[in-house]
Amino acid sequence: MKKTLTTLLFSAAFATGAFAAGDAKAGKDAYDKSCKSCHGVAGVANPAIAKMMKVDMKDLGSAEVQGLSDDAMKKIVSDGQGKMKPIKTVAGKGADDVVAYVRTFKK
């Protein structure tokens, strides 16, 4: 019984993000400084930027983006993807924080 209860508590903690690597509040600050101009306030791409760059930017709250692992998201932030350049101002713990904040866009 004790083992089952412990397993349920850990499962609930992981499901609710209690063990998330990043801090969404700190991630919002970093996102606002380094990501918002292209990805928008709520993770919906700035259409003028997308048109200028001739790219289809994904809604960061979409199932496609939210389905990425935290490591995959951090890699995109760190290394860039397509025409998106690496975000050098967001690294290490900052990248974890941005990923935690982007998770709040989930629809």
C-alpha positions in Angstrom: 0.0 0.0 0.0 2.8 2.4 0.9 4.6 1.7 -2.4 1.4 2.4 -4.3 0.8 5.6 -2.5 4.4 6.8 -3.1 4.1 5.9 -6.8 0.8 7.8 -7.1 2.2 10.9 -5.4 5.3 11.0 -7.7 3.1 10.5 -10.7 0.9 13.3 -9.7 3.9 15.6 -9.1 5.3 14.9 -12.5 2.0 15.4 -14.2 1.5 18.7 -12.6 5.0 19.9 -13.3 6.2 19.9 -9.7 9.5 18.6 -10.8 9.8 20.8 -13.9 13.4 21.9 -14.6 12.5 25.5 -15.2 10.8 28.4 -13.6 7.9 29.7 -15.8 7.9 33.2 -14.1 11.6 33.7 -14.8 11.0 32.2 -18.3 8.3 34.8 -19.0 10.9 37.6 -18.4 13.4 35.9 -20.7 10.7 35.2 -23.3 9.5 38.8 -23.3 13.1 40.0 -23.9 14.3 37.5 -26.5 11.3 35.7 -28.1 8.2 37.8 -28.0 9.0 40.0 -30.9 8.8 37.1 -33.3 6.6 34.6 -31.4 4.1 37.0 -30.0 2.8 37.6 -26.5 0.9 34.3 -26.2 3.1 32.2 -28.5 1.2 33.0 -31.7 3.6 34.2 -34.3 3.9 37.8 -35.4 2.5 37.7 -38.9 4.7 40.5 -40.2 7.8 38.7 -39.1 6.6 35.4 -40.5 5.8 37.1 -43.8 9.1 39.0 -44.0 11.1 35.8 -43.3 8.9 33.8 -45.6 8.3 31.1 -42.9 5.4 29.3 -41.3 5.9 29.9 -37.6 4.2 27.3 -35.4 1.8 28.4 -32.7 3.8 27.6 -29.5 0.7 26.4 -27.8 -0.1 23.9 -30.6 -0.1 20.1 -30.0 2.8 19.9 -32.4 5.0 22.2 -30.4 3.8 21.1 -27.0 4.5 17.5 -28.0 8.2 18.2 -28.2 10.3 17.1 -25.3 11.9 19.8 -23.1 15.3 18.8 -24.5 14.1 19.3 -28.1 12.7 22.7 -27.2 15.9 23.7 -25.5 17.9 22.5 -28.5 15.8 24.8 -30.8 16.4 27.8 -28.5 20.2 27.0 -28.2 20.9 25.9 -31.7 18.2 27.6 -33.8 16.0 25.9 -36.4 15.4 26.8 -40.0 15.7 30.6 -40.3 15.6 31.0 -36.5 19.0 31.8 -35.2 20.3 30.5 -31.8 19.2 32.7 -28.9 22.5 33.4 -27.2 20.9 35.5 -24.5 19.0 32.4 -23.3 21.2 29.5 -22.1 21.5 26.9 -19.4 18.9 27.6 -16.7 17.4 30.4 -18.8 16.6 27.9 -21.5 14.9 25.6 -18.9 12.9 28.7 -17.7 11.8 29.6 -21.3 10.7 26.0 -21.9 8.7 26.1 -18.7 7.0 29.3 -19.7 6.3 28.0 -23.3 4.5 25.1 -21.6 2.0 27.5 -20.2 0.8 28.2 -23.7 -0.6 24.7 -24.1 -4.1 24.7 -25.4 
